[in-house]
Structure formats: structure tokens, C-alpha cells
Amino acid sequence: TMRAFVRSNLAIISQKIALLDLLVSKHGASQASDAFQKTCPIVGASIGQHYRHSMDHVELAALVASSAKDTSMHQQLGELHYDLRVRGGTLEKDLVESRKRLCDVTDVFRSLNTTIGDGDNRIEAQTPVTAYFNLAADDDKEIGLPSTVERELGFCAHHAIHHLAMVRIICLHTVGLSEDELPDGFGRAPSTIIYDKKQEE
């Protein structure tokens, strides 16, 4: 299952990169940069904001998963503080830097993928971690939930699909892309795609 979670996250990142490349090829670098930052009135956010937010989660989980193969790092990197994020920074405003981040995290996942088959990969997959969240707006205390490396990789993929669904709306209603221009399956949950295919049979 660990390899499946890595593959899922890589597929999502690949879709994100494909969309950025599409924006540049269609509009040119300058206009693509503007589109990346443009707030959609329906969603109330930009492509850049959704990319930055979802990648904060994915990058953190990828780094923790990568560290799981090094027992000396378990104690240090066994916590994921998902809500400790930098908002409004370069990564949600600069398309080039955002793309670079996507490529860097892709490299982390590919490196992880090559080590899964070395020995007992369940050791990496079941490495215990604690995921922290702010769960109440009237209390800034983080709540820690016991979890595992593979569970958090699954959560981050699921979470990212939700944000791509929002990006899909931005693309169609604010950025000027059409449905058939978007990467295949962009912003659609795997369960929905599977359901639709069964309906066509």
C-alpha cells in the first residue's frame, strides 16, 4: 500500500505541473503568472493559494515518509503540524517557484519509491507519527492524533484532490480554460472516475 500512496501523490503533483505548463503555453509567462494569482470570486481564492496550501501538507508528509527509513530521524520528524503554515508568501504568488517546489517534492517521492522495496517496507509504512491540527476557531491549541506514515500520505492525497476540485472551478470560471484543455481527470476523485466508467459500460 505504501507504493500506492506514493504513486497517488505523484500523479496529483504531475497534474499540478501539467496545469502550470498549460497556463504558460496558452497565455505566456507573464499572463500565466497573473492567472496563477488571480482570485476567483466563486471560490474566494487563487490557483496559487490552493497549490501552496495543499503542497504544505504533501511536502510535510513526503519529508516525514522519507525520514522513516532512517531510524535516527523517527523522534525528530515524527510530528506533522499541518496548520503551522506560511500564508501569502512567494509560493502562492510566484508560478515559477511553485513549479520548482512541485518538482522538488516529486524528487522526494521518487527517491522514497526506490527504497520501498528494500527490505521490509512495512517498517516505513507503519512508522508511528502524530498529526496535529487546529480543530476549533476559539482555541489555538493544536490537537494531536496518532497516525502512521502511510495513513498521512493517504490523507494528503485525498486532501489535495479536494483542492484540485477548487482549482478546476477557478480554471473554468476565472482563468479562461475549457473543460477539454484541463489535464485528464483534473480535480476529480478516483472514486468518481471509477463510478463514471462503470456507468458507461
C-alpha positions in Angstrom: 0.0 0.0 0.0 2.9 2.4 0.6 3.8 2.3 -3.0 0.2 3.0 -4.0 0.1 6.1 -1.7 3.4 7.4 -3.3 2.0 6.7 -6.8 -1.2 8.6 -5.9 0.7 11.7 -4.7 3.0 11.7 -7.7 0.0 11.6 -10.0 -1.6 14.6 -8.3 1.7 16.6 -8.4 2.0 15.7 -12.1 -1.4 17.1 -12.8 -0.5 20.3 -10.9 2.7 20.7 -13.0 0.7 20.0 -16.2 -1.7 22.8 -15.4 1.0 25.3 -14.8 2.7 24.4 -18.1 -0.7 24.7 -19.8 -1.2 28.2 -18.5 2.3 29.2 -19.7 1.9 27.7 -23.2 -1.6 29.2 -23.6 -1.1 32.7 -22.1 2.7 33.2 -22.0 4.8 33.6 -18.8 3.5 37.0 -17.8 -0.2 36.3 -18.2 0.1 32.9 -16.7 1.7 34.4 -13.6 -1.3 36.8 -13.3 -3.7 33.9 -13.8 -1.9 31.9 -11.1 -2.5 34.8 -8.6 -6.0 35.8 -9.7 -8.7 35.4 -7.1 -11.8 33.6 -8.3 -15.0 35.2 -6.9 -16.7 31.9 -6.7 -14.0 30.1 -4.7 -12.6 33.2 -3.0 -9.0 32.1 -3.6 -6.4 31.7 -6.4 -4.8 28.7 -8.0 -1.6 29.7 -6.2 -3.3 29.8 -2.8 -4.8 26.3 -3.3 -1.4 24.9 -4.6 0.5 26.4 -1.7 -1.9 25.1 0.9 -2.2 21.6 -0.4 1.6 21.3 -1.0 2.3 22.4 2.5 0.6 19.2 3.6 2.0 17.0 0.9 5.6 18.2 1.3 5.5 17.7 5.1 4.1 14.1 4.7 6.7 13.4 2.0 9.6 14.5 4.2 8.3 12.5 7.2 7.9 9.4 5.0 11.4 9.9 3.6 12.8 10.1 7.1 11.0 6.9 8.2 13.7 4.8 6.6 16.3 6.4 8.9 15.6 5.3 12.5 17.7 8.1 13.9 15.2 10.6 12.5 12.0 9.0 13.8 11.9 11.0 17.0 12.7 14.3 15.3 10.4 14.1 12.4 7.5 12.1 13.9 5.2 15.1 14.2 3.2 16.8 11.4 1.9 20.2 12.3 -0.4 20.8 9.3 -1.7 24.2 10.4 1.7 25.8 11.0 1.8 27.3 7.5 3.2 30.4 5.8 0.3 32.2 4.2 0.6 34.8 1.5 4.2 34.1 0.6 6.1 33.6 -2.6 4.9 30.0 -3.1 1.3 31.1 -3.7 2.3 34.2 -5.8 5.2 33.0 -7.9 4.3 30.4 -10.5 8.0 29.6 -11.2 8.8 29.0 -7.6 5.6 27.0 -7.1 6.6 24.7 -10.0 10.1 24.3 -8.6 8.6 23.2 -5.3 6.4 20.7 -7.1 9.4 19.2 -8.9 11.4 19.1 -5.6 8.7 17.2 -3.8 8.4 14.9 -6.9 12.1 14.0 -6.4 11.4 13.2 -2.7 8.6 10.8 -3.6 10.7 9.2 -6.4 13.5 8.7 -4.0 11.1 7.2 -1.5 9.7 4.9 -4.2 13.1 3.4 -4.9 13.6 2.5 -1.2 10.2 0.9 -0.6 11.2 -2.5 -2.0 14.5 -2.6 0.1 13.8 -4.9 3.0 10.5 -4.8 4.9 8.7 -1.8 3.6 6.0 -2.2 6.3 8.6 -0.7 8.7 8.4 2.5 6.8 4.7 2.4 6.1 3.7 1.8 9.7 6.1 4.2 11.3 4.1 6.0 14.0 3.6 9.7 13.7 1.4 12.3 15.3 -0.7 14.6 13.1 -1.5 18.0 14.7 -4.5 20.2 13.7 -6.3 23.3 15.0 -9.8 22.0 15.3 -11.6 24.9 17.0 -11.6 28.6 15.9 -11.9 29.7 19.5 -8.9 27.8 20.7 -5.4 28.0 19.1 -4.3 24.8 20.8 -3.3 22.0 18.4 -4.8 18.6 18.8 -2.6 15.6 18.2 -3.9 12.5 16.6 -1.9 9.2 16.5 -1.3 8.0 12.9 1.2 6.3 10.6 3.3 7.4 7.7 1.2 5.7 5.1 -2.1 7.0 6.7 -0.8 10.6 6.3 0.3 10.0 2.7 -3.2 8.8 2.0 -4.7 11.8 3.8 -2.6 14.3 1.9 -3.6 12.8 -1.5 -7.2 12.9 -0.5 -6.9 16.5 0.7 -5.0 17.6 -2.4 -7.8 16.2 -4.7 -10.3 18.4 -2.8 -8.1 21.5 -3.6 -7.7 20.5 -7.2 -11.5 20.4 -7.4 -11.5 24.1 -6.3 -8.7 24.9 -8.8 -10.8 23.2 -11.5 -13.6 25.8 -10.8 -11.1 28.6 -10.9 -9.7 27.4 -14.3 -13.2 27.2 -15.9 -14.7 30.3 -14.5 -11.8 32.8 -13.9 -8.7 31.8 -15.9 -10.4 31.1 -19.2 -9.6 27.4 -19.7 -12.1 25.0 -21.1 -13.0 21.6 -19.8 -11.2 19.7 -22.6 -8.0 21.7 -22.0 -7.5 20.5 -18.4 -5.3 17.5 -17.7 -7.2 14.3 -17.8 -9.2 13.7 -14.6 -8.1 17.0 -13.1 -9.9 17.8 -9.8 -12.0 14.6 -9.9 -11.8 12.0 -7.1 -10.7 8.5 -8.2 -14.0 7.1 -6.9 -15.9 9.4 -9.2 -13.9 8.5 -12.2 -14.3 4.8 -11.4 -18.1 5.3 -11.0 -18.4 7.2 -14.3 -16.5 4.4 -16.1 -18.9 1.8 -14.7 -21.9 3.8 -15.8 -20.5 3.8 -19.4 -20.2 0.1 -19.5 
